[in-house]
């Protein structure tokens, strides 16, 4: 009984997608407590708040701290089941430290070990708990880890430019402004705001050569900063494409048309398809139009306008193959009933697919022939 309860709690707190009912409840409570904690800390920092408002903020912070303390203890209790390196490994991991940051500062403040301002600011690190609830935030960590070497080289080049430019500006301006550019460390502040194109204006060159050199540094700073930005942008794009590939692969593997195919074959097919979302009550293909693609339904429902009774297709089924196989115009109008996620296979990729995979071609041809026979058997209207 005790072990089964621990497993149930571990699954509820685990955050695996898709979430169970208990997991959704747990995640909702965590987000609400997190919002209450951050809101109360912000309210407490406002000098003009009334004593009653501050008392309410203290109460909300205390409730959130109790909830996060309970969550932290439950995660410690289930750490050996949830994976990782047990309780000690969880306590020293990044998720464990952020869970502790959500609860610990409040109790340190209550016990007098932390000043209230320090405890409040320390509690803000609880926002890192969102990384567990929002999987997309994990992409940032993955990209930084993957691009660490190239990003480090770009940052090193930026630091070299900063130090050299600040030293030269100190040499140029020190004689004209000995109080402003009194040392290279002071000139570093000018270099930072100049290279970052912030330009606070508290330290500026006044000599002709200083202004000319400052303009050169601004241009060099823009180009140098663009390097790490480009590295991160490329890394994000590649990681998102990789995640999209994995999701599409899993969806394709569940479609009956591709059952029995090896993983490498499905991976090859993924490279040919394109995913798109179509709102409800939208025409996807229209009778009489040129056939330029086949569509596979990943989610949702569409209606094929055939007489006398329209046909509805669901997840895992496909349409648009007749026009591509027979090289004819569309034989029916297809409209979405609900919002749909479709995989699109254009005519060139479709022909390449059926050439590479004869078994898929045979399956599609059987379905297309059955649909054509049903159309021929339909009595003409009027």
C-alpha positions, 0 to 999 in steps of 0.5 A: 500500500505504502509503495503504491502510494509513493508511486502514485505521488511520484507520477503526479509530481513527475510532470511527464506529458501527457499529464494525468488528472492528478498531474494536472491538479498538482501542476495547477496548484504549483503554478497558483502558489508560485503566482501567489508567492511572486505577487506577495513578494512584489507587494511587500517591496512597495513602501506605500502599502498599507499594513493590512495589505502587507499582512495579506501578502505575508499570509499568501507568502506563508501559504505558498511556502507551506505548500512548496515545503510539502511539495519538496518533502514529497519529492524527497520521499519519491526521489528513488522512484522518480529516477535520478540519483535518489534523495541526495541527487535530487536535493543537489540537482537544479530542480531540487535547489529551485524547489528549496528556493521556493520554500526555504527563504520564508522559513529562514526569515521567520526564524530570523536568519535572513533579513526580509529583503534578502528572503524576498529576493531569494524567493524570486528564484522559485520562478525557475520551477516553471522549467518543469511545467513548461517543457519549452524552457528546457530548450534554452538549456539544451541550446546553451549546452550544445552551443557552449564552445562556439558561444564561448569563443564569440563571448571571448572575442567580445571581451577582447574587443571590450578590454582593448577598446576601453584601454585605447579610449582611456589613452585618448581621453585621459588627458582631456577628462582626467576625472571621467576617464581616470582609469581603465576599469572606469573606461570599461564601463564606457566600453560596455554601454558603447559596445552594447549600443545602450549609451547612457551618456554618463561617460562620453568622449569629448575629443575629436579622436575620441569620438571617431574611435567611439564610432568605430567601437559602436560599429564593431560592437554591433557586428561582434554582438551579432555573432552570439545572437546568430549562434543562439538563433541557429541553435534554437532553430535546429533544436526546435526542428529536432523536437518537431522531427521526433514528435512527427516521427512518433505520430507517424509511427502510430498511423496504421498506414505506416505500421510495421515499418522500421524506424529508419523508414519512418524517419525517411518519410518524416523528411518528406511531410510538412505539418499544418494546423487547419481551423474548423469549417475550412475547405482543405481541397475542393472538387475540380481543383488540380491535385497537388498533395495528399493529406494525413490526419494527425488529429481532428476530423474532416468531412468528405462531400460525397453523395448521398451521404458525406463521409467523415475521416478521423485520426490516422486516415488520409485523403487526396491520394486519388488525384495523385495516383490517377493524375486527375482533378480532385474528386470531392470537396473535403472540409474540416469538422474540427480543428485538424493537424494534417501532414501534407505530402506534395505530389513530388514527395508522394511519388518519391514515397510510393517508389521507395515503399511499394507496400505503402503504395499497394495499401494506398492504391487499395484504399483509393480503388475502394473509394473510386468504386464507391463514387462510381456506385453513387447515383447521379444527382438530379 
